[in-house]
Amino acid sequence: IAILGNVQQRRLEVVYDIGGQRVGFRSAAC
Amino acid sequence: GTATVSGHHTLQLSSLLPATVCTHSTIVENKKRLKVVDKHGPCFQLHKNKTSKAPTPAEILQQDEYRVNSIQSHLSKNSIETDATTIPAESGETIGSGNYIVTVGLGTPKRDLSLIFDTGSDVTWTQCQPCNACYKQNEPLFDPSKSTSYASFSCTSQQCSLLTSSTGKTQSCSSPASPCQYGVRYGDRSYTIGDFGKERITINQSDVFDNFLFGCGHNNQGLFSGAAGLLALGRGELSFVEQTAQKYNRIFSYCLPPTSSSSGFLSFGKADKVSGVVNYVQLSSASLSNSFYGLQLEGISINERRVSVISSSGTIIDSGTVITRLPASTYRALRYEFQQQMKQYILIKSPVSLLDTCYDFSGNDNVEIPKLSLLFSGGTTVELDSTGVFYALSESQFCLAFAGNSDNTE
């Protein structure tokens, strides 16, 4: 299993839409 | 601290180093967002009390190994159980705690508590009075006897059975009136044990939840860096996400700050209109544990050229794991191409075995680094921020923040 860690998530907004069965990414969010 | 030049990022190295001063947040604070700060950074205000010493990069990476081992063990256990085979995996442990802090209110009257938020955990807890054994935290311990909205459960209650199904641990119940006890042991041997109860939790003035199920820990040990406990954002039915599903519809988002001196946010529910495009990836859970958020990562590109393909059984996204772990062959391909693109800099032998592609950037304030993107199934590409490529071991040593699993078939 690969694991996407938190260094790689820096500054991305990670959107968890569990009902919609999807995860989104938005650049330069913070 | 970054710019893009000729297909590369220009990275300001100081942005990756530990900071001593918290910079003013540039995020527009609003009532729907909680501020997120690095557990070890200066924006975790309570560090000023110096009750806990910040760990070294090597210690953080060792903790990261414990967490990843726990995740892999947990996932192996699940998949192997499906195949009706036995492996000597450690069981009964959840993963280590995460790295980012938010502040929420607990009880009536409300007490603000700094909690680690973790997408890999299902049980929210805080250290409670009376404390038999507690690690040092920077805020006063939560005292349920001083809250008018707290109640505990008996071991025969329906709520207690939820705990059993969530943690997999059977309750010992000597009499129907015995208290419901929870216990969570993390992969690094940290643990919390105490009473399982319900309490009012306050996210902001308009978002207040009564009867939130949580652990009131009376025996707690571990490297929690002065935080008062943990806010669980996992997939289990006791997680904060599930318990607030009626209001937030199982939607939340976070932005992890790019430096230890800056802040990000955690928000719940459908977001207000924001600038920028959100690129969505299908959530996949079928092949993974129900505890984690699974994605189908198919490859990685460097400067828009695909250099590695992932054919493993899946990928999870985790707020608490620091370094991204890839299948061994995928990592080798990434490492080779990355080193080719960074030939103008001095490659050094890594002092930390987990990270093996490290550079001596002495004498440089800025460096040019290639653009890395994650390629997901369905054609979605997510370009990493320039601060999401390196992990700083010291002022001169910066390592590619990816690592390979030890073997594709392990």
Interface residues (C-beta under 8 A of the other chain):
Chain A: I1 A2 I3 L4 G5 N6 V7 Q8 Q9 R10 R11 L12 E13 V14 V15 Y16 D17 I18 G19 Q21 R22 V23 G24 F25 R26 S27 A28 A29 C30
Chain B: T26 I27 D64 V68 I71 Q72 L75 G98 N99 Y100 T119 L233 R235 V241 N249 R250 I251 F252 S253 Y254 C255 L256 P257 P258 S262 S263 G264 F265 A271 V274 G276 V277 V278 N279 Y280 V281 Q282 L283 L288 Y293 L295 L297 I310 S312 S313 G314 T315 I316 I317 D318 S319 G320 T321 V322 I323 T324 R325 L326 P327 T330 L374 V382 E383 L384 D385 T387 G388 V389 Y391 A401 F402 N405
